[in-house]
Amino acid sequence: MAELGIPGLANIGSPRTLWAFLARGEVAMALGVVLVILLLVAPVPPFLIDGLIAMSLATSVLILMTALLIRKPLEFTAFPTVLLVTTLYRLGLNLASTRLILSHGHEGGEPAGMIIQAFGKLMMQGNFIIGVIVFIILVIVNFVVITKGSSRIAEVAARFALDSMPGKQMAIDADLSSGLIDETTAKQRRKDLELESTFFGAMDGASKFVRGDAVAGLIITGVNIVGGMLIGVFQHNISFADAAASYTVLTIGEGLVGQVPALVISIAAGLLVSKAGVEGSADKALVAQLATNPISLGMVSAAAGLIGIVPGMPLLPFAAIAIGAGTLAWKRARHKPEAVVADSGAPAEAEEEPIANSLAIDDIKIELGYQLLGLINDLEGRRLTDQIRALRRTLAGDFGFVMPAVRILDNMRLPTMGYRLCIKEMEAGTGEVRIGSLMAMDPRGGQVEIPGEHVREPAFGLPATWIEEGLREEATFRGYTIVDPATVLTTHLTEVLKENMPDLLSYAEVQKLLKDLPVEQKKLVEDLIPSVVSGATVQRVLQALLRERVSIRDLPTILEGIGEAAPHSAGVTSLVEHVRTRLSKQLCWANRDGEGQLPIISLSGEWEQSFAEALVGPGEEKQLALPPSRLQEFIRGVRESFEQAALAGASPVLLTSPGVRPYVRSIIERFRGQTVVMSQNEIHPKARLKTVGQV
């Protein structure tokens, strides 16, 4: 048996092992279901019927108490399965007891067990007609009122749960993107949402079993009475009166032991599906919502008192209700905090939100026009929230720190398909996208020759065209780049974030990076901060690196570089240049081309001398004083050199001497912000250089 892959069957020979195997949950469950099915066909002795009926009654009470005391419906997600199993169990008991009643009902005594006999006599009270009428009313109450109502609630709850799922999903994704919840909480909420939809859908179907059980119970009762009387009169030759009395008592008793648990479980089902939206157990929810308003309780007391003094009405019960409700209203009124009332007599306004809350600033914010809200919950493509989450993860790997959470909200003042990107509440970029269309771009930079709306791509300003979805294949065949609206927005956000990384690296973010360093690096931080440099100085060095899009992921090496240079120079510029030297291998690796070479455009000796002579001021206070005419000439030379390199398919770096590199970079970042400027000290010895030009 071990070869079959069933654990625990290899050594099942001993009785103790066999008992342990049968006691396992899944085995016991499977065995129980098989035994329930056997009830439908196998004969059962009366004494065993009593035990099974007692178990049915106890189980129904357990289910009812569980439904009453749980805080929310999802705590009892097994209820649909329980409902199916218990319904099948009661039907099996009905068939087993029916077999006993029809076979031995003429013998008298307790042919179907003591419980059925006792229930029948209790309901009859010497008059089987009254018993039959009461039993029919009980079945009608269960079928028409409780079961039908529970089924309707479950049906509506399932429909609303399904309809509201997209909105709830969007709310979860928005909270995750804005940083209000973490990934673990979002996963749990999505799981709960899926469970809620599945649960109410299953309850909608399972409630049909309860209705069918009620109908089957009524039919079985009628068949038992008619069939039993026919068997007793024609087969066993007893009188009609004796047959009616005997078989009716047994049949009503048998019907009751099936309908009472069914009624209890139907009530539990009604409580469970009607509990949606109510937190806490049923008793606390009812007390919190019914017995906390002193005005309502006072009105109940007054109404009960007035009814009690009406002539002919019993005074005692209404007086007790009036006194109890009045006492509870008085106690609630004493403990309820009084509302602050203005001079005019109207209640004061609710407590205002603290003014300090208005000082909070969103580091990164995306405002969407009305028609772009669908991007948040685009079920057909990649959702905007998913792309932003992936973007934050990518930037963290590329640059070494986690960008702040992105808040997404609507702005009715924007164009319906427009968006705005804000960094620290200030506009950093705007654009428009077309929902239902695709943006096509020519990789060579030319205009797309496909019918559509010609625009400029918002991130880089390249020519682009919004085309219809049906033209995707043609655009792909022509070699155009195709992107969807969410990707256009995310690409624009990527460039905005790269441009504003220094501003987003706050002091708190730096402290978080230092705190998250491996344990073996903690001593480095302790030796460096604050005895050698301050935390603010470290922040400024990291910001300077990010300003030139240098990754700070290798934070230990950066801290080592700061520690080496800080005793000799406290200036941030000197610290940054020394750190860049320590990061030479990283810089060369990040700027290599497809062949593994580092393409460079060198600064000529003439310009090196011009920059060196234009530096004025002592030490760290040096400034560049280049004449405007020479500055324009330098800018023109840089543009020409890099344009020629771009035509040749190269993306080179500008190579300068260490002394002038910061000042050359300060000029170039104003007109070619993405151009990398490296000094000769930052070239790693193993780097393979390829000169493509000279300025």
C-alpha positions as CSV (number, residue, x, y, z in Angstrom):
1,M,0.0,0.0,0.0
2,A,2.9,2.3,0.5
3,E,3.6,2.2,-3.2
4,L,0.1,3.8,-3.8
5,G,1.2,6.9,-2.1
6,I,-1.2,6.6,0.8
7,P,0.7,7.6,4.0
8,G,0.1,5.5,7.1
9,L,-1.0,2.3,5.3
10,A,2.4,0.6,5.3
11,N,2.2,-0.7,8.9
12,I,-1.5,-0.9,9.4
13,G,-1.4,-4.5,10.7
14,S,-1.6,-3.8,14.5
15,P,-5.0,-2.8,16.1
16,R,-3.3,0.3,17.7
17,T,-2.0,1.4,14.3
18,L,-5.4,0.7,12.7
19,W,-7.2,2.9,15.3
20,A,-4.7,5.7,14.9
21,F,-5.2,5.6,11.1
22,L,-9.0,5.7,11.5
23,A,-8.7,8.6,14.0
24,R,-7.1,10.8,11.4
25,G,-9.3,13.7,10.4
26,E,-9.5,13.1,6.6
27,V,-10.1,9.3,7.2
28,A,-12.7,9.9,9.8
29,M,-14.5,12.4,7.5
30,A,-14.5,10.0,4.5
31,L,-15.7,7.1,6.7
32,G,-18.5,9.3,8.1
33,V,-19.8,10.3,4.7
34,V,-19.7,6.6,3.6
35,L,-21.7,5.6,6.7
36,V,-24.3,8.4,6.0
37,I,-24.7,7.0,2.4
38,L,-25.2,3.5,3.9
39,L,-28.1,4.9,6.0
40,L,-30.0,5.4,2.7
41,V,-29.9,1.6,1.8
42,A,-28.9,-0.5,4.8
43,P,-31.3,-1.5,7.6
44,V,-30.6,0.0,11.0
45,P,-31.8,-1.4,14.4
46,P,-34.0,0.8,16.7
47,F,-31.4,1.3,19.4
48,L,-28.9,2.7,16.8
49,I,-31.6,4.9,15.4
50,D,-31.9,6.5,18.8
51,G,-28.2,7.3,19.0
52,L,-28.1,8.7,15.5
53,I,-31.1,10.9,16.1
54,A,-29.6,12.2,19.4
55,M,-26.4,13.0,17.4
56,S,-28.5,14.9,14.8
57,L,-30.2,17.0,17.5
58,A,-26.9,17.8,19.3
59,T,-25.2,18.7,16.0
60,S,-27.9,21.1,15.0
61,V,-27.6,22.9,18.3
62,L,-23.8,23.1,17.9
63,I,-24.2,24.7,14.4
64,L,-26.8,27.2,15.7
65,M,-24.5,28.3,18.6
66,T,-21.5,28.6,16.3
67,A,-23.5,30.8,13.9
68,L,-24.6,33.0,16.8
69,L,-21.2,33.5,18.4
70,I,-18.9,34.0,15.4
71,R,-17.8,37.6,14.7
72,K,-18.2,37.5,10.9
73,P,-19.5,35.0,8.3
74,L,-16.0,34.1,7.0
75,E,-15.2,32.5,10.3
76,F,-17.6,29.7,9.3
77,T,-16.7,29.1,5.7
78,A,-17.3,25.4,6.1
79,F,-21.1,26.0,6.7
80,P,-22.2,25.1,3.1
81,T,-20.4,21.7,3.4
82,V,-21.8,21.2,6.9
83,L,-25.3,22.0,5.5
84,L,-24.9,19.4,2.7
85,V,-23.6,16.7,5.1
86,T,-26.3,17.3,7.7
87,T,-29.1,17.3,5.2
88,L,-27.9,14.1,3.7
89,Y,-27.6,12.7,7.2
90,R,-31.2,13.6,8.1
91,L,-32.5,12.1,4.8
92,G,-30.6,8.9,5.7
93,L,-32.3,8.8,9.1
94,N,-35.7,9.5,7.5
95,L,-35.3,6.5,5.2
96,A,-33.9,4.2,7.9
97,S,-36.7,5.1,10.4
98,T,-39.3,4.9,7.6
99,R,-38.2,1.3,6.9
100,L,-38.7,0.4,10.6
101,I,-42.1,2.2,10.9
102,L,-43.5,0.5,7.8
103,S,-42.0,-2.9,8.7
104,H,-42.9,-3.1,12.5
105,G,-45.4,-0.3,13.1
106,H,-48.3,-2.8,13.5
107,E,-46.5,-4.5,16.4
108,G,-46.9,-1.6,18.8
109,G,-44.2,-0.7,21.4
110,E,-41.3,1.2,20.1
111,P,-40.5,-0.2,16.6
112,A,-38.5,2.8,15.4
113,G,-36.8,3.7,18.7
114,M,-37.7,5.5,21.9
115,I,-37.0,9.1,20.6
116,I,-39.5,8.8,17.7
117,Q,-42.1,7.4,20.0
118,A,-41.6,10.1,22.6
119,F,-41.7,12.9,20.0
120,G,-44.9,11.5,18.5
121,K,-46.8,11.2,21.8
122,L,-45.6,14.7,22.9
123,M,-47.0,16.2,19.7
124,M,-50.2,14.2,19.6
125,Q,-51.4,14.7,23.2
126,G,-54.1,12.1,22.6
127,N,-55.4,13.6,19.4
128,F,-53.5,12.7,16.2
129,I,-55.4,15.3,14.1
130,I,-54.0,18.1,16.2
131,G,-50.6,16.6,15.9
132,V,-50.8,16.4,12.2
133,I,-51.9,20.0,11.9
134,V,-49.2,21.3,14.2
135,F,-46.6,19.3,12.3
136,I,-47.7,20.7,9.0
137,I,-47.6,24.2,10.4
138,L,-44.0,23.6,11.6
139,V,-43.0,22.4,8.2
140,I,-44.6,25.4,6.5
141,V,-42.8,27.8,8.9
142,N,-39.5,26.2,8.1
143,F,-40.1,26.0,4.3
144,V,-42.0,29.2,3.6
145,V,-40.5,31.7,6.1
146,I,-37.1,30.7,7.4
147,T,-35.6,28.6,4.5
148,K,-37.1,30.8,1.7
149,G,-35.9,34.0,3.4
150,S,-32.4,32.6,4.0
151,S,-32.2,31.5,0.4
152,R,-33.2,35.0,-0.8
153,I,-30.6,36.7,1.5
154,A,-27.9,34.3,0.3
155,E,-28.8,34.9,-3.4
156,V,-28.7,38.7,-3.0
157,A,-25.5,38.6,-0.9
158,A,-23.8,36.4,-3.6
159,R,-24.9,38.8,-6.4
160,F,-23.8,41.9,-4.5
161,A,-20.5,40.3,-3.4
162,L,-19.7,39.5,-7.1
163,D,-20.8,42.9,-8.3
164,S,-18.7,44.8,-5.7
165,M,-15.6,42.7,-6.2
166,P,-13.9,45.0,-8.8
167,G,-14.4,48.1,-6.6
168,K,-13.1,46.3,-3.5
169,Q,-10.1,45.0,-5.5
170,M,-9.4,48.6,-6.7
171,A,-9.6,49.9,-3.1
172,I,-7.1,47.3,-2.0
173,D,-4.7,48.1,-4.8
174,A,-5.0,51.8,-4.2
175,D,-4.3,51.3,-0.5
176,L,-1.2,49.2,-1.3
177,S,0.1,51.7,-3.8
178,S,-0.4,54.6,-1.4
179,G,1.5,52.8,1.3
180,L,-1.5,52.5,3.7
181,I,-1.1,48.7,3.8
182,D,1.8,46.4,3.1
183,E,2.0,43.5,0.6
184,T,1.1,40.9,3.3
185,T,-2.0,42.8,4.3
186,A,-3.1,43.3,0.7
187,K,-2.7,39.5,0.1
188,Q,-4.8,38.8,3.1
189,R,-7.5,41.2,2.0
190,R,-7.6,39.8,-1.5
191,K,-7.9,36.3,0.0
192,D,-10.7,37.4,2.3
193,L,-12.5,39.0,-0.6
194,E,-12.2,35.8,-2.7
195,L,-13.4,33.8,0.3
196,E,-16.4,36.1,0.8
197,S,-17.5,35.8,-2.8
198,T,-17.0,32.0,-2.8
199,F,-18.8,31.7,0.5
200,F,-21.9,33.6,-0.4
201,G,-22.0,31.8,-3.8
202,A,-21.8,28.5,-2.0
203,M,-24.5,29.5,0.5
204,D,-26.8,30.5,-2.4
205,G,-26.5,26.9,-3.7
206,A,-26.5,25.2,-0.3
207,S,-29.7,26.9,0.8
208,K,-31.5,24.9,-1.9
209,F,-30.6,21.7,-0.1
210,V,-32.5,23.0,3.0
211,R,-35.5,23.8,0.9
212,G,-35.4,20.4,-0.7
213,D,-35.0,18.8,2.7
214,A,-38.2,20.5,4.0
215,V,-40.2,19.4,0.9
216,A,-38.8,15.8,1.2
217,G,-39.8,15.7,4.9
218,L,-43.3,16.7,4.1
219,I,-43.7,14.2,1.3
220,I,-42.1,11.4,3.4
221,T,-44.5,12.1,6.2
222,G,-47.5,11.9,3.9
223,V,-46.2,8.6,2.3
224,N,-45.6,7.1,5.8
225,I,-49.1,7.9,7.0
226,V,-50.9,6.7,3.9
227,G,-48.6,3.7,3.3
228,G,-48.5,2.7,6.9
229,M,-52.3,2.7,7.2
230,L,-52.6,0.6,4.0
231,I,-50.0,-1.9,5.2
232,G,-51.6,-2.2,8.6
233,V,-55.2,-2.6,7.3
234,F,-54.7,-4.8,4.3
235,Q,-51.5,-6.8,5.1
236,H,-51.7,-7.1,8.9
237,N,-55.5,-7.0,9.2
238,I,-55.7,-4.5,12.0
239,S,-58.5,-1.9,12.3
240,F,-58.4,1.4,10.6
241,A,-58.5,3.3,13.9
242,D,-55.6,1.3,15.4
243,A,-53.6,1.7,12.2
244,A,-54.2,5.5,12.1
245,A,-53.3,5.9,15.7
246,S,-50.1,3.7,15.6
247,Y,-48.7,4.8,12.2
248,T,-49.6,8.5,12.7
249,V,-47.9,8.7,16.1
250,L,-44.7,7.1,14.7
251,T,-44.8,9.1,11.5
252,I,-45.3,12.4,13.2
253,G,-42.5,11.5,15.7
254,E,-40.2,10.6,12.8
255,G,-41.0,13.8,11.0
256,L,-40.3,15.9,14.1
257,V,-36.9,14.4,14.8
258,G,-36.0,15.3,11.2
259,Q,-37.7,18.7,11.0
260,V,-36.5,20.1,14.4
261,P,-32.8,19.8,13.5
262,A,-33.7,21.1,10.0
263,L,-35.5,24.1,11.5
264,V,-32.5,24.8,13.9
265,I,-30.0,24.6,11.0
266,S,-32.2,26.8,8.8
267,I,-32.2,29.4,11.6
268,A,-28.4,29.2,11.8
269,A,-28.2,29.7,8.0
270,G,-30.4,32.7,8.2
271,L,-28.3,34.2,11.0
272,L,-25.1,33.5,9.1
273,V,-26.1,35.1,5.8
274,S,-27.8,38.1,7.5
275,K,-24.7,38.8,9.5
276,A,-22.8,40.4,6.6
277,G,-21.6,43.8,7.5
278,V,-22.1,43.3,11.3
279,E,-18.9,42.9,13.4
280,G,-18.9,40.9,16.6
281,S,-21.1,38.1,17.9
282,A,-24.9,38.4,17.5
283,D,-25.6,39.3,21.2
284,K,-23.1,42.2,21.2
285,A,-24.3,43.4,17.8
286,L,-27.9,43.4,18.9
287,V,-27.2,45.1,22.2
288,A,-25.0,47.7,20.5
289,Q,-27.6,48.5,17.9
290,L,-30.9,48.1,19.7
291,A,-30.3,48.8,23.4
292,T,-28.0,51.8,23.5
293,N,-30.4,54.6,22.5
294,P,-32.2,55.9,25.7
295,I,-34.9,57.7,23.6
296,S,-35.9,54.5,21.9
297,L,-35.9,52.6,25.2
298,G,-38.0,55.3,26.8
299,M,-40.6,55.1,24.0
300,V,-40.8,51.3,24.5
301,S,-41.4,51.9,28.2
302,A,-44.1,54.4,27.6
303,A,-45.9,52.3,24.9
304,A,-45.8,49.2,27.1
305,G,-47.3,51.2,30.0
306,L,-50.1,52.6,27.9
307,I,-51.0,49.2,26.5
308,G,-51.0,47.7,30.0
309,I,-53.6,50.2,31.3
310,V,-56.0,49.5,28.4
311,P,-59.2,47.7,29.9
312,G,-59.0,44.0,29.5
313,M,-55.2,43.9,28.9
314,P,-53.1,41.9,31.4
315,L,-51.2,44.5,33.5
316,L,-48.4,42.3,34.8
317,P,-46.4,41.5,31.6
318,F,-46.7,45.0,30.2
319,A,-45.8,46.6,33.5
320,A,-42.7,44.4,33.7
321,I,-41.7,45.5,30.2
322,A,-42.3,49.2,31.0
323,I,-40.3,49.1,34.2
324,G,-37.4,47.2,32.6
325,A,-37.2,49.4,29.5
326,G,-37.5,52.5,31.6
327,T,-34.8,51.5,33.9
328,L,-32.4,50.6,31.1
329,A,-33.2,53.9,29.3
330,W,-32.4,55.8,32.5
331,K,-29.1,54.0,32.9
332,R,-28.1,54.6,29.3
333,A,-28.9,58.3,29.5
334,R,-26.7,58.7,32.6
335,H,-23.7,57.0,31.0
336,K,-24.1,58.6,27.6
337,P,-21.8,61.7,27.1
338,E,-23.8,64.9,26.6
339,A,-23.5,66.6,23.3
340,V,-22.1,70.1,23.3
341,V,-24.8,72.5,22.3
342,A,-24.3,75.9,20.7
343,D,-26.1,79.0,21.9
344,S,-28.7,78.6,19.1
345,G,-29.7,75.2,20.5
346,A,-28.4,73.2,17.6
347,P,-25.8,70.4,18.2
348,A,-22.2,71.5,17.7
349,E,-20.4,70.3,14.6
350,A,-18.3,67.2,14.8
351,E,-14.7,67.6,16.1
352,E,-12.6,69.0,13.3
353,E,-9.5,67.3,12.0
354,P,-6.4,68.6,13.6
355,I,-4.8,71.4,11.6
356,A,-1.4,69.8,11.9
357,N,-2.7,67.0,9.6
358,S,-2.9,69.4,6.7
359,L,0.9,69.8,7.0
360,A,1.5,66.3,5.7
361,I,3.0,66.1,2.2
362,D,2.6,63.3,-0.3
363,D,6.1,62.5,-1.6
364,I,4.8,61.0,-4.8
365,K,1.3,61.6,-6.1
366,I,-0.5,60.7,-9.3
367,E,-3.7,62.6,-10.2
368,L,-6.0,61.0,-12.8
369,G,-8.7,62.4,-14.9
370,Y,-12.1,60.8,-14.7
371,Q,-11.8,58.4,-17.6
372,L,-8.4,57.1,-16.4
373,L,-9.7,55.7,-13.2
374,G,-10.3,52.4,-15.0
375,L,-6.5,52.0,-15.2
376,I,-6.4,51.2,-11.5
377,N,-8.6,48.1,-12.0
378,D,-7.8,47.1,-15.6
379,L,-8.7,43.4,-15.5
380,E,-7.8,42.8,-19.2
381,G,-4.2,44.2,-19.1
382,R,-1.6,45.1,-16.5
383,R,-3.1,47.3,-13.8
384,L,-1.5,50.6,-13.1
385,T,-1.0,49.7,-9.5
386,D,0.8,46.5,-10.4
387,Q,3.1,48.4,-12.7
388,I,3.9,51.0,-10.1
389,R,4.6,48.3,-7.6
390,A,7.0,46.6,-10.0
391,L,8.5,50.0,-10.8
392,R,9.3,50.7,-7.1
393,R,10.9,47.3,-6.9
394,T,13.0,47.8,-10.0
395,L,14.2,51.3,-8.9
396,A,15.1,49.8,-5.5
397,G,17.3,47.3,-7.2
398,D,18.8,49.8,-9.6
399,F,19.5,52.7,-7.2
400,G,19.6,51.2,-3.8
401,F,16.7,52.6,-1.9
402,V,13.0,52.1,-1.8
403,M,11.0,55.0,-3.3
404,P,8.2,56.4,-1.1
405,A,4.7,55.0,-1.6
406,V,2.8,56.5,-4.6
407,R,-0.6,57.9,-3.8
408,I,-3.2,57.7,-6.6
409,L,-6.3,59.9,-6.6
410,D,-8.7,61.5,-9.0
411,N,-8.8,65.1,-10.0
412,M,-11.9,66.4,-11.7
413,R,-10.2,69.5,-12.8
414,L,-7.8,67.6,-15.1
415,P,-8.8,66.7,-18.7
416,T,-10.9,63.5,-18.6
417,M,-7.9,61.5,-20.1
418,G,-5.2,63.6,-18.5
419,Y,-2.9,62.9,-15.6
420,R,-0.5,64.9,-13.4
421,L,2.6,63.7,-11.6
422,C,3.6,65.5,-8.4
423,I,6.7,65.3,-6.3
424,K,6.3,66.8,-2.8
425,E,3.0,68.4,-3.9
426,M,4.6,70.2,-6.8
427,E,3.9,69.4,-10.4
428,A,6.7,67.4,-12.0
429,G,5.0,66.2,-15.2
430,T,1.7,66.1,-17.1
431,G,0.3,64.2,-20.0
432,E,-2.7,62.5,-21.6
433,V,-3.3,58.9,-22.6
434,R,-6.1,57.4,-24.7
435,I,-8.0,54.6,-23.0
436,G,-8.8,51.8,-25.5
437,S,-5.9,52.8,-27.8
438,L,-2.2,52.0,-28.1
439,M,0.8,54.3,-28.5
440,A,3.0,53.4,-31.4
441,M,6.5,54.9,-31.7
442,D,9.2,54.5,-34.3
443,P,12.5,53.4,-32.7
444,R,14.4,55.5,-35.2
445,G,12.7,58.6,-34.0
446,G,10.6,59.2,-37.0
447,Q,6.8,59.8,-37.4
448,V,4.6,56.7,-37.3
449,E,3.0,56.2,-40.7
450,I,-0.2,54.6,-39.5
451,P,-3.6,56.5,-39.2
452,G,-4.1,57.8,-35.7
453,E,-3.7,60.8,-33.4
454,H,-0.1,62.1,-33.7
455,V,1.3,63.3,-30.4
456,R,4.5,63.6,-28.4
457,E,5.4,60.9,-26.0
458,P,5.3,62.5,-22.5
459,A,8.4,61.1,-21.0
460,F,11.0,61.9,-23.7
461,G,9.1,64.1,-26.1
462,L,9.5,61.7,-29.1
463,P,7.0,61.6,-31.9
464,A,4.2,59.0,-31.3
465,T,0.8,58.1,-32.5
466,W,-2.3,56.8,-30.7
467,I,-3.6,54.0,-32.9
468,E,-6.6,51.7,-32.6
469,E,-6.3,48.2,-31.0
470,G,-7.1,46.6,-34.4
471,L,-3.9,48.1,-35.9
472,R,-1.6,46.4,-33.4
473,E,-0.5,43.6,-35.9
474,E,0.3,46.1,-38.7
475,A,2.3,48.3,-36.3
476,T,4.2,45.3,-35.0
477,F,4.9,44.2,-38.6
478,R,6.4,47.6,-39.4
479,G,8.7,47.4,-36.4
480,Y,7.1,50.1,-34.3
481,T,7.2,50.0,-30.5
482,I,3.7,49.4,-29.1
483,V,2.8,50.4,-25.5
484,D,-0.5,50.5,-23.6
485,P,-1.8,53.6,-21.7
486,A,-0.8,52.4,-18.3
487,T,2.8,51.7,-19.5
488,V,3.0,55.2,-21.0
489,L,2.0,56.7,-17.7
490,T,4.4,54.4,-15.8
491,T,7.3,55.2,-18.1
492,H,6.7,59.0,-17.6
493,L,6.6,58.3,-13.8
494,T,9.9,56.4,-14.0
495,E,11.7,59.4,-15.6
496,V,10.2,61.8,-13.1
497,L,11.3,59.7,-10.2
498,K,14.9,59.4,-11.6
499,E,15.1,63.1,-12.0
500,N,13.8,63.7,-8.4
501,M,15.6,60.9,-6.6
502,P,17.8,63.3,-4.5
503,D,14.8,65.1,-3.2
504,L,13.0,61.8,-2.3
505,L,16.0,60.6,-0.3
506,S,15.1,62.2,3.0
507,Y,17.0,62.1,6.2
508,A,14.5,59.5,7.5
509,E,15.1,57.3,4.5
510,V,18.9,57.5,5.0
511,Q,18.4,56.4,8.7
512,K,16.3,53.5,7.5
513,L,19.0,52.5,5.0
514,L,21.7,52.6,7.7
515,K,19.4,50.6,10.1
516,D,18.8,47.9,7.5
517,L,22.5,47.3,6.9
518,P,23.7,43.7,7.7
519,V,24.8,43.1,11.3
520,E,28.5,42.9,10.3
521,Q,28.3,46.4,8.9
522,K,26.8,48.0,12.0
523,K,30.2,48.7,13.5
524,L,31.2,50.7,10.4
525,V,28.2,53.0,11.0
526,E,28.9,53.3,14.7
527,D,32.5,54.3,14.0
528,L,31.6,56.8,11.3
529,I,28.4,58.5,12.6
530,P,28.5,60.9,14.4
531,S,32.2,60.9,15.5
532,V,33.6,61.4,11.9
533,V,30.7,62.8,9.9
534,S,27.1,63.7,10.7
535,G,24.1,61.8,9.3
536,A,23.2,64.9,7.3
537,T,26.6,64.8,5.6
538,V,26.0,61.2,4.6
539,Q,22.6,62.2,3.3
540,R,24.1,65.0,1.1
541,V,26.8,62.6,-0.3
542,L,24.1,60.0,-1.2
543,Q,21.9,62.7,-2.8
544,A,24.9,63.9,-4.9
545,L,25.4,60.4,-6.2
546,L,21.8,60.0,-7.0
547,R,21.7,63.3,-8.8
548,E,24.1,61.7,-11.3
549,R,22.1,58.5,-11.2
550,V,24.8,56.5,-9.4
551,S,23.4,53.6,-7.5
552,I,23.9,53.7,-3.7
553,R,23.1,50.1,-3.3
554,D,26.7,49.3,-2.3
555,L,26.2,51.4,0.8
556,P,29.1,49.8,2.8
557,T,31.6,50.8,0.1
558,I,30.2,54.4,0.1
559,L,30.5,54.6,3.9
560,E,34.1,53.3,3.7
561,G,34.9,56.0,1.1
562,I,33.4,58.7,3.3
563,G,35.4,57.4,6.3
564,E,38.6,57.5,4.4
565,A,38.2,61.1,3.0
566,A,36.4,62.8,5.9
567,P,39.5,63.2,8.1
568,H,41.3,65.1,5.3
569,S,38.4,67.1,3.9
570,A,34.9,67.9,5.3
571,G,33.6,69.3,2.0
572,V,30.8,67.3,0.4
573,T,32.3,67.7,-3.1
574,S,35.6,66.2,-2.0
575,L,33.8,63.3,-0.3
576,V,31.6,62.6,-3.3
577,E,34.7,62.6,-5.7
578,H,36.5,60.2,-3.4
579,V,33.5,57.9,-3.1
580,R,33.1,57.9,-6.9
581,T,36.7,56.7,-7.1
582,R,35.9,53.8,-4.7
583,L,32.9,53.0,-7.0
584,S,35.0,52.9,-10.2
585,K,34.2,49.3,-11.0
586,Q,30.5,49.9,-10.5
587,L,30.6,53.1,-12.7
588,C,32.4,51.4,-15.5
589,W,30.2,48.4,-15.4
590,A,27.0,50.5,-15.4
591,N,28.0,52.5,-18.5
592,R,29.5,49.7,-20.7
593,D,28.1,49.1,-24.1
594,G,26.7,45.8,-25.6
595,E,30.3,44.6,-26.3
596,G,31.5,45.1,-22.7
597,Q,33.5,48.3,-23.6
598,L,33.3,51.7,-22.0
599,P,32.8,54.3,-24.8
600,I,34.3,57.6,-24.0
601,I,34.5,61.2,-25.3
602,S,37.5,62.8,-23.8
603,L,37.9,66.5,-22.9
604,S,40.7,68.0,-24.9
605,G,43.8,69.5,-23.2
606,E,42.7,73.0,-24.3
607,W,39.4,72.7,-22.4
608,E,41.0,71.1,-19.4
609,Q,43.3,74.0,-19.1
610,S,40.5,76.5,-19.7
611,F,38.4,75.0,-16.9
612,A,41.4,74.8,-14.5
613,E,42.2,78.4,-15.1
614,A,38.6,79.5,-14.6
615,L,38.4,78.1,-11.1
616,V,38.5,80.8,-8.5
617,G,38.4,80.7,-4.7
618,P,40.2,78.8,-2.0
619,G,39.7,75.1,-1.2
620,E,36.1,73.8,-1.1
621,E,34.8,77.3,-2.0
622,K,36.1,77.2,-5.5
623,Q,33.7,78.3,-8.2
624,L,33.8,78.2,-12.0
625,A,34.1,81.6,-13.6
626,L,34.1,80.8,-17.4
627,P,33.2,83.7,-19.7
628,P,29.8,83.4,-21.4
629,S,31.2,83.2,-24.9
630,R,33.5,80.3,-23.9
631,L,30.6,78.6,-22.1
632,Q,28.5,78.7,-25.2
633,E,31.4,77.4,-27.3
634,F,31.8,74.5,-24.8
635,I,28.1,73.6,-24.9
636,R,28.1,73.7,-28.7
637,G,31.2,71.4,-28.8
638,V,29.6,68.9,-26.4
639,R,26.4,68.7,-28.4
640,E,28.2,68.2,-31.7
641,S,30.4,65.4,-30.3
642,F,27.6,63.5,-28.6
643,E,25.3,63.9,-31.6
644,Q,27.9,62.4,-33.8
645,A,28.4,59.5,-31.4
646,A,24.6,58.9,-31.3
647,L,24.5,58.7,-35.0
648,A,27.2,56.0,-34.8
649,G,25.0,54.1,-32.3
650,A,27.1,54.8,-29.2
651,S,26.2,56.2,-25.8
652,P,29.5,57.4,-24.5
653,V,30.6,59.1,-21.2
654,L,32.5,62.3,-21.0
655,L,36.0,61.8,-19.5
656,T,37.7,64.6,-17.7
657,S,40.5,65.1,-15.2
658,P,39.6,64.7,-11.5
659,G,40.0,68.4,-10.6
660,V,37.5,69.7,-13.1
661,R,34.9,66.9,-13.2
662,P,32.4,68.4,-10.7
663,Y,32.4,71.7,-12.5
664,V,32.0,70.2,-16.0
665,R,29.1,68.1,-14.7
666,S,27.4,71.2,-13.2
667,I,27.4,72.7,-16.7
668,I,26.3,69.6,-18.7
669,E,23.5,68.7,-16.3
670,R,21.7,71.9,-17.4
671,F,21.3,70.8,-21.1
672,R,22.2,67.1,-21.2
673,G,21.1,65.8,-17.8
674,Q,21.5,62.1,-18.8
675,T,25.1,62.5,-19.9
676,V,27.5,60.7,-17.6
677,V,30.7,62.6,-16.7
678,M,33.5,60.6,-15.3
679,S,37.0,61.5,-14.2
680,Q,40.2,59.6,-15.0
681,N,40.4,58.3,-11.4
682,E,37.0,56.6,-11.8
683,I,38.2,54.3,-14.7
684,H,38.8,50.9,-13.3
685,P,42.1,49.3,-14.3
686,K,40.3,46.3,-16.0
687,A,37.8,48.5,-17.9
688,R,38.1,48.2,-21.7
689,L,37.9,51.7,-23.1
690,K,36.7,52.8,-26.6
691,T,37.3,56.4,-27.6
692,V,34.5,57.6,-29.9
693,G,35.3,61.4,-29.9
694,Q,36.7,64.4,-28.3
695,V,35.4,67.8,-27.2
